[in-house]
Amino acid sequence: MHGKASHAQKLTSHLGRQIDAACMINKPGSTATLALAGVAGAAARAAVSRKTGAAEIGVLRNGWLAVGPESFSLVTGDRLVGNPKGDPFAVVDFEEVEAVELKRERITCRADVSLMDGRTLSFETKSKGVNKPNPEVFELLAQRCC
């Protein structure tokens, strides 16, 4: 089992299809920004809050990565407690993925995904404490895409 079983069950129920692994995600840079304080935190937040380009699928706030048997989905999380909310804003078949690059930092794991049609998407997750199993979900995503 990759990640927490309860997360996969939550996304299976929400999406109405089999999800093998799931974890919470954030837009790139936001997890590390939360650890900073004062002026340095404000400057770092401004640096990472750039708008997504036309060739990017934007992860704009907290959400969920749901890895199924044939595809993965990105679902927005509600602002109050982060539960999955609404339909996925991206559903990508594994065969549409050209490359997945994982980058592990001290407190985060980041995934940069390149699609065959030239679009890209990036997201990160926390990897410490209760979030320790989250990078396993990213690793499963990378395995299934290659």
Contacts in CASP RR format, 6 or more apart in sequence:
PFRMAT RR
TARGET T0000
AUTHOR 0000-0000-0000
METHOD contacts of the structure
MODEL  1
MHGKASHAQKLTSHLGRQIDAACMINKPGSTATLALAGVAGAAARAAVSR
KTGAAEIGVLRNGWLAVGPESFSLVTGDRLVGNPKGDPFAVVDFEEVEAV
ELKRERITCRADVSLMDGRTLSFETKSKGVNKPNPEVFELLAQRCC
1 8 0 8 1.000
1 21 0 8 1.000
2 20 0 8 1.000
2 21 0 8 1.000
2 67 0 8 1.000
2 133 0 8 1.000
2 136 0 8 1.000
2 137 0 8 1.000
2 139 0 8 1.000
2 140 0 8 1.000
3 21 0 8 1.000
3 22 0 8 1.000
3 23 0 8 1.000
3 133 0 8 1.000
3 134 0 8 1.000
3 136 0 8 1.000
3 137 0 8 1.000
4 22 0 8 1.000
4 23 0 8 1.000
4 133 0 8 1.000
7 21 0 8 1.000
7 22 0 8 1.000
7 23 0 8 1.000
7 24 0 8 1.000
7 64 0 8 1.000
7 137 0 8 1.000
8 19 0 8 1.000
8 20 0 8 1.000
8 21 0 8 1.000
8 22 0 8 1.000
8 66 0 8 1.000
10 22 0 8 1.000
10 83 0 8 1.000
10 84 0 8 1.000
11 19 0 8 1.000
11 22 0 8 1.000
11 64 0 8 1.000
11 66 0 8 1.000
11 73 0 8 1.000
11 75 0 8 1.000
11 84 0 8 1.000
12 18 0 8 1.000
12 19 0 8 1.000
14 75 0 8 1.000
14 84 0 8 1.000
14 86 0 8 1.000
15 66 0 8 1.000
15 73 0 8 1.000
15 75 0 8 1.000
15 84 0 8 1.000
15 88 0 8 1.000
17 68 0 8 1.000
18 68 0 8 1.000
18 69 0 8 1.000
19 66 0 8 1.000
19 67 0 8 1.000
19 68 0 8 1.000
19 73 0 8 1.000
20 67 0 8 1.000
20 68 0 8 1.000
20 69 0 8 1.000
20 140 0 8 1.000
21 66 0 8 1.000
21 67 0 8 1.000
21 68 0 8 1.000
21 136 0 8 1.000
21 137 0 8 1.000
21 140 0 8 1.000
22 64 0 8 1.000
22 65 0 8 1.000
22 66 0 8 1.000
22 67 0 8 1.000
22 137 0 8 1.000
23 64 0 8 1.000
23 65 0 8 1.000
23 125 0 8 1.000
23 131 0 8 1.000
23 133 0 8 1.000
23 134 0 8 1.000
23 137 0 8 1.000
23 138 0 8 1.000
24 62 0 8 1.000
24 63 0 8 1.000
24 64 0 8 1.000
24 65 0 8 1.000
24 82 0 8 1.000
24 125 0 8 1.000
24 126 0 8 1.000
24 131 0 8 1.000
24 134 0 8 1.000
25 59 0 8 1.000
25 62 0 8 1.000
25 63 0 8 1.000
25 64 0 8 1.000
25 65 0 8 1.000
25 74 0 8 1.000
25 123 0 8 1.000
25 124 0 8 1.000
25 125 0 8 1.000
26 59 0 8 1.000
26 61 0 8 1.000
26 62 0 8 1.000
26 63 0 8 1.000
26 123 0 8 1.000
26 124 0 8 1.000
26 125 0 8 1.000
26 126 0 8 1.000
27 48 0 8 1.000
27 58 0 8 1.000
27 59 0 8 1.000
27 60 0 8 1.000
27 61 0 8 1.000
27 122 0 8 1.000
27 123 0 8 1.000
27 124 0 8 1.000
28 48 0 8 1.000
28 59 0 8 1.000
28 110 0 8 1.000
28 122 0 8 1.000
28 123 0 8 1.000
28 124 0 8 1.000
29 44 0 8 1.000
29 48 0 8 1.000
29 108 0 8 1.000
29 110 0 8 1.000
29 124 0 8 1.000
30 45 0 8 1.000
30 48 0 8 1.000
30 61 0 8 1.000
30 124 0 8 1.000
31 107 0 8 1.000
31 108 0 8 1.000
31 124 0 8 1.000
31 125 0 8 1.000
31 126 0 8 1.000
32 44 0 8 1.000
32 105 0 8 1.000
32 107 0 8 1.000
32 108 0 8 1.000
33 41 0 8 1.000
33 44 0 8 1.000
33 45 0 8 1.000
33 48 0 8 1.000
35 107 0 8 1.000
36 44 0 8 1.000
52 58 0 8 1.000
52 60 0 8 1.000
55 118 0 8 1.000
55 119 0 8 1.000
55 120 0 8 1.000
56 119 0 8 1.000
56 120 0 8 1.000
56 121 0 8 1.000
56 122 0 8 1.000
57 74 0 8 1.000
57 89 0 8 1.000
57 90 0 8 1.000
57 119 0 8 1.000
57 120 0 8 1.000
57 121 0 8 1.000
58 121 0 8 1.000
59 74 0 8 1.000
59 121 0 8 1.000
59 122 0 8 1.000
59 123 0 8 1.000
61 76 0 8 1.000
61 77 0 8 1.000
61 79 0 8 1.000
62 76 0 8 1.000
62 77 0 8 1.000
62 79 0 8 1.000
62 82 0 8 1.000
63 74 0 8 1.000
63 75 0 8 1.000
63 76 0 8 1.000
63 77 0 8 1.000
63 82 0 8 1.000
63 84 0 8 1.000
64 73 0 8 1.000
64 74 0 8 1.000
64 75 0 8 1.000
64 76 0 8 1.000
64 77 0 8 1.000
64 84 0 8 1.000
65 72 0 8 1.000
65 73 0 8 1.000
65 74 0 8 1.000
65 111 0 8 1.000
65 123 0 8 1.000
65 125 0 8 1.000
65 137 0 8 1.000
65 138 0 8 1.000
65 141 0 8 1.000
66 72 0 8 1.000
66 73 0 8 1.000
66 74 0 8 1.000
66 75 0 8 1.000
66 88 0 8 1.000
67 137 0 8 1.000
67 140 0 8 1.000
67 141 0 8 1.000
67 144 0 8 1.000
68 144 0 8 1.000
70 93 0 8 1.000
70 94 0 8 1.000
71 91 0 8 1.000
71 92 0 8 1.000
71 93 0 8 1.000
71 94 0 8 1.000
72 91 0 8 1.000
72 92 0 8 1.000
72 94 0 8 1.000
72 141 0 8 1.000
72 144 0 8 1.000
73 88 0 8 1.000
73 90 0 8 1.000
73 91 0 8 1.000
73 92 0 8 1.000
74 88 0 8 1.000
74 89 0 8 1.000
74 90 0 8 1.000
74 91 0 8 1.000
74 121 0 8 1.000
74 123 0 8 1.000
75 84 0 8 1.000
75 85 0 8 1.000
75 86 0 8 1.000
75 87 0 8 1.000
75 88 0 8 1.000
75 89 0 8 1.000
76 84 0 8 1.000
76 85 0 8 1.000
76 86 0 8 1.000
76 89 0 8 1.000
77 83 0 8 1.000
77 84 0 8 1.000
77 85 0 8 1.000
78 84 0 8 1.000
78 85 0 8 1.000
90 121 0 8 1.000
92 113 0 8 1.000
92 115 0 8 1.000
94 144 0 8 1.000
94 145 0 8 1.000
96 115 0 8 1.000
96 116 0 8 1.000
96 117 0 8 1.000
97 113 0 8 1.000
97 114 0 8 1.000
97 115 0 8 1.000
97 116 0 8 1.000
97 145 0 8 1.000
98 114 0 8 1.000
98 115 0 8 1.000
98 116 0 8 1.000
98 118 0 8 1.000
99 113 0 8 1.000
99 114 0 8 1.000
99 145 0 8 1.000
100 111 0 8 1.000
100 112 0 8 1.000
100 113 0 8 1.000
100 114 0 8 1.000
100 141 0 8 1.000
100 142 0 8 1.000
100 145 0 8 1.000
100 146 0 8 1.000
101 111 0 8 1.000
101 112 0 8 1.000
101 113 0 8 1.000
101 114 0 8 1.000
102 109 0 8 1.000
102 110 0 8 1.000
102 111 0 8 1.000
102 135 0 8 1.000
102 138 0 8 1.000
102 139 0 8 1.000
102 142 0 8 1.000
103 109 0 8 1.000
103 110 0 8 1.000
103 111 0 8 1.000
103 112 0 8 1.000
104 110 0 8 1.000
104 127 0 8 1.000
104 135 0 8 1.000
105 127 0 8 1.000
107 126 0 8 1.000
107 127 0 8 1.000
107 128 0 8 1.000
108 124 0 8 1.000
108 125 0 8 1.000
108 126 0 8 1.000
108 127 0 8 1.000
109 124 0 8 1.000
109 125 0 8 1.000
109 127 0 8 1.000
109 134 0 8 1.000
109 135 0 8 1.000
109 138 0 8 1.000
110 122 0 8 1.000
110 123 0 8 1.000
110 124 0 8 1.000
111 122 0 8 1.000
111 123 0 8 1.000
111 124 0 8 1.000
111 138 0 8 1.000
111 141 0 8 1.000
111 142 0 8 1.000
112 120 0 8 1.000
112 121 0 8 1.000
112 122 0 8 1.000
113 120 0 8 1.000
113 121 0 8 1.000
113 122 0 8 1.000
113 141 0 8 1.000
113 145 0 8 1.000
114 120 0 8 1.000
115 121 0 8 1.000
125 131 0 8 1.000
125 134 0 8 1.000
125 135 0 8 1.000
125 137 0 8 1.000
125 138 0 8 1.000
126 134 0 8 1.000
127 134 0 8 1.000
127 135 0 8 1.000
END
